Amino acid sequence: MAASFVTLFQWRLNSMLLHENEILLGVKDHIKSLISQLDAAGSFTGDVGMILGRESDHGSWASELRGMLRQAEDFVDDFVIRAYGQTEKDRKDSIAEFGKELQNFNSRISEILNRRPRVEAPLMLEEIQRFVRSNISSSEDKETDLVTCMLNYINLPYDLKLSLLFCCVFVGRYGESIDGLVRVLVAAGLVQEKPGELMEEKAQENIDKLISMGMIEEHEVVGNHFKVPSPYFELSLGVMKTEDFFMSTANSDIMVPSTARHVSIYDADNTIPNTNSFLHSLFFYPTKGYLSEASSDCLRNVLHNSKLLRVLDLKNTQLESLPDEVGKLVHLRYLSVRHSKLNELPLSISNLRNLQTLDIYWSGREFELSNGVLNLAQLRHLKMFRPINDGEVRVPQGISRLGNLQTLEGIYAGSGIAKELGFMTQLRSLEMSCISDDHADELYFSIMKLSMLRKLSLFVEKDRERVSYMYENSFFPCLESFSPPPLLQTLKLVGRLIEMPLWLGSMENLTKLYMFDSHLSENPTTILQFLPNLKYLKMGEAYKGRRMEKEFFRAGGFPKLEYLYICSRNLVEWTEIEEGALPCLKRLIIHNCIELMLLPEGLQHVTTLQILGMWGVHEDLIRRLSPNGGPENYKIKHIPLVKYLGHISLVQGIWTPQ
């Protein structure tokens, strides 16, 4: 991965020039000179040669360059740590030493590049076949697919290659959200930082490219979650094996090589291994979903030794406390402790001057966010939730000082936060809980000022007296006075609506809409089916009527909708879909419609459908649709994949065309 190392190191140096201006004034010219030298390296196939195991007279130059760049990056990161802990005099000496070492690296790069071959040998099919056979266990039939995938991988740009490898550190079937992947890629430095551009948008663009090429897949039901399909997953693990740069293993006792920079340990026996001191990313997934007491002590040692960490993912470990040593991770950009038992963060968290993402979703029941978070000047994403009341977390006064914050989720809508929100015009994703009459007007007015907002989730205050359906008697206050920000693309409304807000019909940029517990008496699709860009619609107890007729899905309605989810315990009849409705629908999910006995006439005309999921439905509906003599099978026999689960008997299965 010599070429990839060159690219990543260039990005790291450019990022330093943007953010470490205070300590780099005396060495800016040295850094720019080194960047220019790396530019001179140009485009070469050293990556491919090393992965495929080529031998030549010049075979060592790429390996030597890679090793030298590792040293250079570690030296740069260590310099930043030392510089911020020094007196002014000591820092001046360190900067002088740093400048000399940069010149030394510059000379060494020049010498190595002079030894590289001017013309690379053409890529041979036999080399790829040899790589596949020696690194991946597969049958002859699968080998052909792997070779094709390897060719596709080789032709990827460097950032897409690294993004694909990073996807493989997330274990399990659809184990991570695409939004979470975006944040990790940015934090790990796999996206080039440019003034005036959002790195998150570039990361999302890269993910979309990988999806379009079939190298990663979205979850068919949940949406926004992904997995790396076979054979790209096996191929990526094979590449990791040859590189020792990425490492994904189920063995927590394994020795982590000194060359590894990104390590994922899954299905581990609840113990964190000793890691090398140069680690940049650590993902840990214990088998039983918690860390042993010994591992909690080991975590303290890992954090003490791994001072170059940028990404630390400890989700689902049920941590009860986070060691103070985390505050010494000057380079840390991503910290996830979601699904923990934390009730507080250590005071040292305020020292994380480079932290971009803090994910404390589903924390301890008594979790509170301290004032220390206000010192996290680079914080871009703050995700919170606690498993009590409405899940809300109160944020300290002054949260609007965090001028880089893009994501603010899981916060309590009261306690004066509404006024501060109006000043946070850089926000792109906002989730508010516990909305009530006390503050609704001021809250809506502030949200309307957020001109950059792309995603908005609003949860009304729950009715605590009703355990089963806590939102059934919880009405959205004053929603008719609200007007959504113009660029909003995703909207989630959780709570009862008196009527459909008329402003929904004017949301031309809306692509995703979630409506839960709305309990509307009127047809919600009267407005929704004419939204020009709506692609994803989830309606969970959104309509309390017992019958849906053809007015719900008119010809030409929902022109771009690809995903439709309907959940209703009241729905008994769905009579008809007009021919020409839902012209782009790919996935239809029927969930907990326990009284529904028939799917609508006209469903057979929705020829774009790829997946039908029926979860928790009446067994009679399943029998009527069965390909084994079911009288209603003609409505769904054109659908390539049908999955079902009965409500009472829990009978489940999959139907595919014969």
Buried (B, 14 or more C-beta within 10 A) or exposed (E): BBBBBBBBBBBBBBBBBEBBEEBBEEBEEBBEBBBEBBEEBEEBBBBBBBBBEBEEEBBEBBBBBBBBBBEBBBBBBBBBBBBBEBEEEEBEEBBEEBBEBBEEBBEBBEEBBEEBBEEBEEBEEEBBBEBBEEBBEBEEEBBBBBBEBBEBBBEBEBBBBBBBBBBBBBBEEBBBBBBBBBBBBBBBBBBBBEEEEBBBEBBBEBBEBBBEBEBBBBBBBEBBBBBBEEBBBBBBBBBBBBBBBBBBBBEBEEEBEEBBBBBBBBEBEBBBBEBBBBBBBBBBBBEEEBBBEEBBEBBBBBBBBBBBBBBBBBBBBBBBBBBBBBBBBBBBBBBBBBBBBBBBBBEBBBBBBBBBBBBBBBBBEEBBBEEBBBBBEBBBBBBBBBEEEBBBBBBBBEBBBBEEBBBBBBBBBBBEBBBBBBBBBBBBBBBBBBBBEBBBBBBBBBBBBBEEBBBBBBBBBBBEEEEEBBBBEBBBBEBEEBEBBEEBBBBBBBBBBBEBBEBBBEBEBBBBBBBBBBBBEBBBBBBBBBBEBBBBBBBBBBBBBEEBBBBBBBBEBBBBBBBBBBBBEBBBBBBBBBEBBBBEBBBBBBBBBBBBBBBBBBBBBBEEBEBBBBBBBBBEBBBBBBEEEBEBBEBBBBBEBBBBBBBEEEEEEEBEEE
